[in-house]
Amino acid sequence: MKAEELAALGQHRMAKVFDVILLLALIGFFTVIPHVSRMLYMGDWDFWVDWKDKLWWPIAGPSSALLVTAVGHYLAWYYLRLPLGATFTAVFVLVGAWLSRIFSFYSMEYYPINFIWPATTIPMALALDLILFWSRSYLVTSLIGGFLWGFLFYPVNWLMLMPFLQPVTLFGKTFTIADLMGYYFIRPQTPEYLRRIDEGTLQAFLGQRIWISILMAGIACTFMYWIGIGLGKLLGIMPMRKVLRQT
């Protein structure tokens, strides 16, 4: 083989290695960073089934989840014109959350899986990508897709949460199954854990409060979508432009 062909072959192999490293880095970023974001912004509302209430969880959950998902959503559309970024990011987020639950909460602390399951955002991510593909407009996607992201979060996860909100009676007191599990599986008793979210109401019954929460979640996610787009530009587009200018 000629020297030029050997050099071209070496460059081709280096390009493949770079693509693999970049892909692994992106998978790690969209698996680890969203989990850290969940810990910071969702915390107990996402970790424990008895904290998946109908007041704050439907607002804090989708808002923090959309922040990182919108980054992958924007980068995939900007570089590849593929409406798959939000879906892949949501899948990686869910995989990372389950790995954390299984290897830390379950394997080390022995909490049961049905007490620590994470919420899913995959159906909302599919809607977000489809709306961007259909409209080709970030404004339309933020108004429709962002609102649907927050509005559908509680109904989508309701099927998994519903069995734990059934009322039970123990020692003359009425609890939900989730509350009863929380009493049996003790966690650090800080003031954060001692606060009751739905004090004075039975969490098993779906009242008007949930509709206010999911409406506020839809409005919050409409604005959170643009924050995610801004982070995508800051983390992905601007550094790449500097690299291209230097080369």
URWO-V587900 format. One record per run of one state. SS is the DSSP state (a for helix, b for strand, c for the rest). FROM is the first residue (numbers start at 1). LEN is the number of residues. If there is no record, write none. Layout:
((SS:FROM:LEN) (SS:FROM:LEN))
//
This chain:
((c:1:2) (a:3:40) (c:43:1) (a:44:4) (c:48:1) (a:49:3) (c:52:5) (a:57:24) (c:81:4) (a:85:22) (c:107:6) (a:113:4) (c:117:5) (a:122:14) (c:136:2) (a:138:28) (c:166:1) (b:167:4) (c:171:2) (b:173:4) (a:177:8) (c:185:6) (a:191:4) (c:195:14) (a:209:38) (c:247:1))
//
